[in-house]
């Protein structure tokens, strides 16, 4: 009996072990079809985006450099008739510093370079007796600094302008250069000639008073003496008008506005100069950039621009004020980075003027310019450009996702584009804000019929 029980128990255990083994084997061993199914990639996910109502803007983005409206490079030259070595003797203004009108920017061989306000570039030495718009500009600049030119007509370098110019130089600690090499010596000679002619006339008149009746000689002497005196006085007037202080072209730089800025000063005291000694800028800050050839036709004067300082994060609204007709030479332009990237290839210079004043600390810095090249007047129905597809029949369609995951094709007409979006108008079928459209590849479960 015990033997039968032991045999039955053994059979039960064996059966249990076989069952467990079979179950494990079933989980490990798969058919070829099952193995292929398990190793296949999952079905691709469907990428979609909502249909939106938005204002479309087509933007042109480029680098720009903040500069002043006026930039002047100064190369020292000998003043008047002076000759000799040109050596820097003082540098009163440091590179990067701002300065006002009437400031001495540099001293070369003991002579000053003075900054004055005016928009007309200096092109000649200004001397007493001269006339012109440049003289009128000097008169206005002197008056702004408190040196009146009263008594002189506008644009005439007369006595009032001489006195004002002499006063400016005195305030700065210099003597103005004389307009003529002889200077006071010539004026003294002319005055002596007048004195001598006056005495000659007096002697002739005395002789005439003591002459006998009928003697015409003394009368002729008086007439001649009067003519001599008249000539001497005219000569004195001419010498007086031409004498006095001059403003050499080498001692002044006219700038449009102040405060101005000394951008670069590549020379030091003691250096002999024969090339550019300094660069100054003035006027309101503007931004210039270089448009690539394919961007040029998208940008026009008057278009809106956003200026972004990537250092401070500040944004400034602005407007395009000029676009060059000709190509800017490769690597052309002085300053800065007018985008170093843009200087690497030719393009068209664009100048942008901010609506308000830019922070003066931005001068010389690179910024990002975003030009609104085109936009819709109002919000339109729009989808990402990647959602639009064209069939072999030339029709443009969207695939719209239904709530159950299926898709339906909606024929559309495309209009304006901007920033990766396109305006769409359904030719038929339903398309509304908030619908989701397919933007990426996925298994096509559309019913194939266009609505």
Order of alpha helices (4+ residues) and beta strands (2+ residues): alpha-alpha-beta-beta-beta-beta-beta-beta-beta-alpha-alpha-alpha-alpha-beta-beta-beta-alpha-beta-beta-alpha-beta-beta-beta-beta-beta-beta-beta-beta
